[in-house]
Amino acid sequence: MSLLGIQAYPQRIIDHPRFAATTSPNVQITKIELSDTAAVLYFEVSYFPKLSIRVSSDKTYIQNSKGGDQLYVKRADGIELNKWIKINETGKHSYKLFFPPLNRETVLFNFEEETWKIFDIEIVPQEHVSVIPEQLKGNWLRTDGSNDWVLGVYDNLIIYENELWNKVLVSIKKNTYSLHLQRNGKSKDLLIKSGENKDILVGPDLKSLSLLSKDKTFKKDFVLVNDSDFELPVFNKDTFVYKGYIKGYHPKMGKTGILYVNDILSQEQNSNLITINPDGTFLVRCFMLHPQTVFLRMPGITEAIFAEPGKKMVHYADISEYNTPFETYADYKRRERKSLFMGDNARVNADLQSIDSISYYDYEDVKKRILDMDGIQYKDYCIGIIKKEQAALQEYAANHTICRKALILKYFEIPYRMYERILWFNNDREQAYRRKNKIPGDQREIPLKRELFQPEYYDFINISDLNNPISLVSGSAYKSLINRIQYADCVREQPRFNDVYIALSDSLTARAVHLTPEEIEVLDKLKTSESMDDFKKVIEKQDVAIWSRLAAQNSKLIDSISRNRIQIYKDKNYDSYFGLTDGLAKEIMFSQTICSRLRGQFKPFLEEDKQQIKQTIKSEFIIGYLMQLSNATEEEISKKTEFNKKQTGYHVNETPETEGDKLFDAIIQKYKGKVVFVDFWATWCGPCRSGIEKLKPLKEELEDKDIVFVYITDESSPVDTWNMMIPDIKGEHYRLKKDEWNYLASKFKISGIPHYVLVNKEGKVVRDKIHFLFGNTEFEQMISEYLE
């Protein structure tokens, strides 16, 4: 980059410069030297001995906070660029980085690196205007022993009585501050009076002042008032209002977050977008079915929050809590929790954070030991963890005040987490084996047999707890356990090949359907066939026409039997292995199954589906909810049909007729000269649809580039559903026959979808098994490499 014409700074030194925000509190800029030839930044890193750090020359730069050129690091002292170095025994390391000179007009600049970032570093001291007196700033708690968060005072922001007041007028008379708070047309007056020992008195008037402190107050005789249990019915469709303030936030960290809420009945995870204001405040409203733990992801923050439908809560989150590194998991568990809560669920969340260190399952340690365990030993190990955590919870509750709701939630969560692990023994063992022997995930067969268990192995699960509606408050713990039961090896055993023919014969007899002697004979033959090979042997040429006619006449019945026979077989296994016959857990499982079918086929429930729902489910709430989903699907289909009439930019292709091993090349040949992004997907695959939706904005940006998006599915995507969906998916579409799909699945070792492949302009596969863990920015960088 040419430096001609840049007005550089005269030489000057700034010690410990002030900055607005950082993503890493263990990295400090101790000094800045500015001259007409360079900007030199001095760093001190406080880290753990023997851990490594690195400075990448192509990812480390400084930039005017207002934008402009990114000035990349040129050289370094105290550290070698692009090489890892270990921190010594002191846990500290100092170095300096040399950058091109900053423009004279620069007042604030950002430092950005591969691992950490520091924003709005002051070169010219700024006037920091705040209407709030310094002595009032901070978080103020009740001193009655509850330690309830009552008041938050920050630069130009007050949090009080569940509201974020961003307009504040302050006046003072003697030692009493009068605050007039405003926000969105609301207003409130507040008095704050200085107390003893740096405490304050707060209230609406002088007669109603409460003593508050920044420090927690512990009183042995404190008793929670109105400490209630969860109430039935636990299902309650309503909105949870969640708002708060992020201390240490900067817009360059990211402007949005997501609040994830599980829908236990449909098995969907609803993503609720959070827009973060420049001052770090936010608000989101999300739909919920029942009380549960929801998951928050915001820039630099990952947190579990307990929420209830119809409730409101304010959250104060200090970003330094989440980006402080910890040497061990034990250190992490002992970390200082800085989050504070105000509103309906405040006490539950505060108590849950106080006991979240009660967690003794060490996943990394287990991965090292599990290969030396059999299923019984692993089960005993996990049961031991449950007992240890339950004992720790009892001890904590005996010595601290903790609300009933937090105790109930933890009562269910502790065993459910370990039950999930026991049920996943074979999978965890396989992953440990692969890691130890460096076996890639796409190698399906490995020399490790899955251990099979008898029904008594599963006696640890308490079915009455699973069927207790209150257990739903454990949220993801309950959801994961239900999922593990549904996919347990003992449940997933497949029914016999001839079960469908036996069931068809029984159904036709029960319905008194008249069959010809020839039809009876063919059906009897099919009832004896235990495999496709048997089927081919017993069915003679003259039988084919008879069976085809019989199958056509009873197609709906056969479809119903085929669809339900696996479920019938699963039900038998649920009973045999878990003693699970009916109740809430089985109703939720059935609800998830039929909702999956609703999404996959993108069709409202048929009349027989509705009858089956009413016969299978006793809960009026679940029945009503499923009917609403069906009606909503019908409305969506109607809207989508009209919408699709106006859609362009998609093209349905005939699959080239060629030998299987040449099929992919035949498809790609059409697009030579362009980069091709291939998406193997299906209409029923949630992650597939999510990935397609995520890429939409980027596809619009790349519309004029030499890139084409190819979408390949198979016959598992119902043709009507596929035709309904693809008009909203711009690109080239192929629907393959089963054998054609199998050829490509073998070629690319597709073990699950979505599966992404990138082909360059010459028609050569350059990237396979592309992971969608990165965002659109990283994806665009990857694409641009091949576009150029």
Buried (B, 14 or more C-beta within 10 A) or exposed (E): EEEEEBEBBEEEEBEEBEBBBBBBBBBBBEBBBBBEEBBBBBBBBBBBEEEEBBBBBEBBBBBBBEEEBBBBBEEBEEBEBEEEBEBEEEBEBEBBBBBBBBBEEBBBBBBBBEEBBBBBBBBEEEEEEEEBEEEBBBBBBBBEBBBBBBBBBBEEBBBBBBBBBBBBEBEEEEEBBEBBBBBEEEEBEBBBBBBEEEBBBBBEEEEEBBBBBEEEBEEEEBEBEEEEEBEEEBBBBEEBBBBBBBBBBBBBBEEEBBBBBBBBBBBBBBEBEBEBBEBBBBBBEBEBBBBBBBBBBBBBBEBBBBBBBEBBBBBBBBBBBBBBEEEEEEEEEEEEEBBBBBBBBBBBBBBBBBBEBBBBBEEEEBBEEBBEBEBEEBBEBBBEBBEBBBEBBEEBBEEEBBBBBBBBBBBBBBBBBBBBBBBBBBBBBBBBBBEEEEBEEEEEEEEBEEBEBEEEBBEBBEBEBBBBBBBBBBBBBBBBBBBBBBEBBBBEEEBEBBBBBBBBBEBBEEEEEEBEEBBEEBBEBBBEBEEEEBBEEBBEEEBEEBBEBBEEEBEEBBEBBEEBBBBEBBBEBBBBBBEBEBBBBBBBBBBBBBBBBBBBBBBBBEEEBBEBBEEBBEBEBBBEBBBEBBEEBEEBBEEBEEEBEEEEEBEEBEBBEBEEEEBBBEBBEBBEEBBBBBBBBBBBBBEBBBBBEEBEEBBEEBEEEEBBBBBBBBBBBBEEBBBBBBBBBBBBBBBBEEEBBBBBBEBBBBEEBBBBBBBBBEBEBBBBBBEEEEEBEEBBEBBEEBBE
